[in-house]
Amino acid sequence: MPVYEYECSSCRKVFEVQQKMSDAPLSACPECEGAVRKLMSMSSFQLKGGGWYADGYGSASGGAGKAAAPAAPSPCQSGGACANCPAASAS
């Protein structure tokens, strides 16, 4: 259930109430019975980590008719400076 934030116009108390979306908004302060107004507060929803994008929504195989981007040359695994190595010329 969502949490709604209200402010009392009489006592200036700010409080939170857990209500169903179908419930009517509060009209009176639970402490002083003054008129209240619903506040617009910041959402607590956050996307963190690798998340949904790495799970297939952003992949080329998930899109219809999209061509895959060409792969970048992999860095040289030997650690040496090979003359024909694309990674050596990139650095």
C-alpha positions as a Markdown table, in Angstrom:
| # | Residue | x | y | z |
|---|---|---|---|---|
| 1 | Met | 0.0 | 0.0 | 0.0 |
| 2 | Pro | 1.3 | 3.5 | -0.8 |
| 3 | Val | 2.3 | 5.9 | 2.0 |
| 4 | Tyr | 0.8 | 9.4 | 1.7 |
| 5 | Glu | 2.2 | 12.5 | 3.4 |
| 6 | Tyr | -0.2 | 15.2 | 4.9 |
| 7 | Glu | 0.3 | 18.5 | 6.6 |
| 8 | Cys | -2.1 | 20.1 | 9.1 |
| 9 | Ser | -2.9 | 23.7 | 8.5 |
| 10 | Ser | -3.7 | 24.3 | 12.2 |
| 11 | Cys | -0.8 | 22.7 | 14.1 |
| 12 | Arg | 1.6 | 22.4 | 11.1 |
| 13 | Lys | 2.3 | 18.8 | 11.9 |
| 14 | Val | 3.5 | 16.7 | 9.0 |
| 15 | Phe | 2.6 | 13.0 | 9.1 |
| 16 | Glu | 2.4 | 9.9 | 6.9 |
| 17 | Val | -0.5 | 7.6 | 6.5 |
| 18 | Gln | -0.5 | 4.2 | 4.8 |
| 19 | Gln | -3.7 | 4.1 | 2.6 |
| 20 | Lys | -5.1 | 2.1 | -0.3 |
| 21 | Met | -5.2 | 4.0 | -3.6 |
| 22 | Ser | -9.0 | 3.7 | -3.5 |
| 23 | Asp | -9.4 | 5.2 | 0.0 |
| 24 | Ala | -10.6 | 8.8 | 0.3 |
| 25 | Pro | -7.9 | 11.3 | 1.3 |
| 26 | Leu | -7.8 | 12.4 | 4.9 |
| 27 | Ser | -9.6 | 15.7 | 5.8 |
| 28 | Ala | -8.8 | 16.1 | 9.5 |
| 29 | Cys | -5.6 | 16.0 | 11.6 |
| 30 | Pro | -5.6 | 13.0 | 13.9 |
| 31 | Glu | -4.2 | 15.2 | 16.8 |
| 32 | Cys | -6.0 | 18.5 | 16.6 |
| 33 | Glu | -8.8 | 17.8 | 14.1 |
| 34 | Gly | -7.6 | 20.7 | 11.9 |
| 35 | Ala | -7.9 | 20.7 | 8.1 |
| 36 | Val | -5.1 | 18.8 | 6.3 |
| 37 | Arg | -3.7 | 18.9 | 2.8 |
| 38 | Lys | -1.9 | 16.1 | 0.9 |
| 39 | Leu | 1.7 | 16.8 | 0.2 |
| 40 | Met | 3.6 | 15.9 | -2.9 |
| 41 | Ser | 6.7 | 14.0 | -1.7 |
| 42 | Met | 9.6 | 12.3 | -3.4 |
| 43 | Ser | 9.2 | 8.7 | -4.5 |
| 44 | Ser | 11.3 | 6.0 | -2.9 |
| 45 | Phe | 11.5 | 4.0 | -6.1 |
| 46 | Gln | 15.2 | 3.5 | -7.3 |
| 47 | Leu | 16.9 | 1.3 | -9.9 |
| 48 | Lys | 20.2 | 0.0 | -8.7 |
| 49 | Gly | 22.8 | -2.3 | -10.0 |
| 50 | Gly | 23.0 | -4.1 | -13.3 |
| 51 | Gly | 19.2 | -4.4 | -13.2 |
| 52 | Trp | 16.6 | -4.8 | -15.9 |
| 53 | Tyr | 18.6 | -3.3 | -18.7 |
| 54 | Ala | 21.3 | -5.9 | -18.6 |
| 55 | Asp | 18.7 | -8.7 | -18.4 |
| 56 | Gly | 17.7 | -8.4 | -22.1 |
| 57 | Tyr | 15.8 | -5.2 | -22.7 |
| 58 | Gly | 18.8 | -3.5 | -24.1 |
| 59 | Ser | 20.3 | -6.4 | -26.0 |
| 60 | Ala | 20.3 | -6.5 | -29.8 |
| 61 | Ser | 18.8 | -9.9 | -29.8 |
| 62 | Gly | 15.7 | -8.6 | -28.0 |
| 63 | Gly | 15.0 | -6.0 | -30.6 |
| 64 | Ala | 13.2 | -6.9 | -33.8 |
| 65 | Gly | 15.2 | -6.1 | -37.0 |
| 66 | Lys | 18.1 | -4.4 | -35.2 |
| 67 | Ala | 21.6 | -5.2 | -36.3 |
| 68 | Ala | 24.2 | -5.9 | -33.7 |
| 69 | Ala | 27.0 | -3.3 | -33.3 |
| 70 | Pro | 30.4 | -4.5 | -34.5 |
| 71 | Ala | 32.5 | -5.8 | -31.6 |
| 72 | Ala | 35.5 | -3.7 | -30.4 |
| 73 | Pro | 38.9 | -5.3 | -30.7 |
| 74 | Ser | 39.8 | -7.1 | -27.5 |
| 75 | Pro | 42.9 | -5.9 | -25.6 |
| 76 | Cys | 46.1 | -7.9 | -26.0 |
| 77 | Gln | 46.1 | -10.8 | -23.5 |
| 78 | Ser | 49.9 | -11.4 | -23.7 |
| 79 | Gly | 50.9 | -8.0 | -22.4 |
| 80 | Gly | 53.5 | -7.6 | -25.1 |
| 81 | Ala | 53.5 | -4.9 | -27.9 |
| 82 | Cys | 52.7 | -7.0 | -31.0 |
| 83 | Ala | 53.1 | -5.1 | -34.3 |
| 84 | Asn | 49.8 | -6.4 | -35.7 |
| 85 | Cys | 47.7 | -6.0 | -32.5 |
| 86 | Pro | 44.8 | -3.6 | -32.8 |
| 87 | Ala | 44.9 | -3.0 | -29.0 |
| 88 | Ala | 48.5 | -1.8 | -29.3 |
| 89 | Ser | 47.7 | 0.8 | -31.9 |
| 90 | Ala | 44.7 | 2.1 | -29.9 |
| 91 | Ser | 46.9 | 3.0 | -26.8 |
